[in-house]
Amino acid sequence: MKVDGMNCMGCVNSITSKVDKLAGVVSCDVNLEEGRATIALSDADSEVEVEETIRKLGFKVEALSGYDEKPAV
């Protein structure tokens, strides 16, 4: 997903630490330079909670088209 508003590693660490704690999150990789987060979920229903969590941290979140909708194994 695209994440707008990140400007330092503190932003990356804030997102990673909060998202990693959510139920259904298998892995979370946030790339500051690309402004993207790649999040593997064990349950597709967790996507909404992930997006809401990132928004509550003050960032704009946008799903990328063409992402893989298969749950992580």
C-alpha positions as CSV (number, residue, x, y, z in Angstrom):
1,M,0.0,0.0,0.0
2,K,1.1,3.6,-0.5
3,V,1.7,5.6,2.6
4,D,2.0,9.4,2.3
5,G,3.4,11.7,4.9
6,M,6.5,9.7,6.1
7,N,9.6,11.8,6.3
8,C,12.0,10.0,8.6
9,M,12.9,6.6,10.1
10,G,10.9,7.5,13.1
11,C,7.8,7.4,10.9
12,V,8.8,4.0,9.6
13,N,9.4,2.7,13.1
14,S,6.1,4.0,14.4
15,I,4.2,2.3,11.6
16,T,6.1,-1.0,11.9
17,S,5.8,-1.2,15.7
18,K,2.0,-0.6,15.7
19,V,1.2,-2.8,12.7
20,D,3.4,-5.7,13.8
21,K,1.2,-5.9,17.0
22,L,-2.1,-6.3,15.1
23,A,-3.8,-9.7,14.9
24,G,-3.5,-11.2,11.5
25,V,-0.2,-9.5,10.5
26,V,2.5,-11.9,9.5
27,S,5.1,-9.3,8.4
28,C,5.4,-5.6,7.8
29,D,8.0,-3.9,5.6
30,V,7.8,-0.1,5.3
31,N,10.0,1.6,2.7
32,L,10.5,5.3,3.4
33,E,12.1,6.1,0.0
34,E,9.3,4.5,-2.0
35,G,6.5,5.6,0.4
36,R,5.1,2.1,0.6
37,A,4.3,-0.5,3.1
38,T,4.2,-4.2,2.2
39,I,2.2,-6.1,4.8
40,A,1.5,-9.9,4.7
41,L,-1.7,-10.9,6.4
42,S,-2.9,-14.3,7.5
43,D,-6.5,-13.0,7.3
44,A,-7.7,-10.6,4.6
45,D,-10.2,-9.0,7.0
46,S,-7.2,-7.5,8.9
47,E,-6.5,-5.1,6.0
48,V,-9.1,-2.6,7.2
49,E,-7.6,-2.6,10.7
50,V,-4.1,-2.1,9.3
51,E,-5.2,0.9,7.2
52,E,-7.1,2.4,10.2
53,T,-4.0,2.0,12.4
54,I,-1.7,3.7,9.9
55,R,-4.2,6.6,9.4
56,K,-4.5,7.1,13.2
57,L,-0.7,7.6,13.2
58,G,-1.3,10.6,10.9
59,F,-0.5,9.1,7.5
60,K,-2.5,8.8,4.3
61,V,-3.0,5.2,3.1
62,E,-3.9,4.1,-0.4
63,A,-4.2,0.5,-1.6
64,L,-2.2,-0.2,-4.7
65,S,-3.8,-1.7,-7.7
66,G,-2.6,-5.2,-8.7
67,Y,-1.6,-6.2,-5.2
68,D,-1.7,-9.9,-4.3
69,E,-4.9,-10.7,-2.4
70,K,-3.8,-14.2,-1.3
71,P,-3.4,-14.6,2.4
72,A,0.1,-15.3,3.7
73,V,0.8,-18.9,4.6
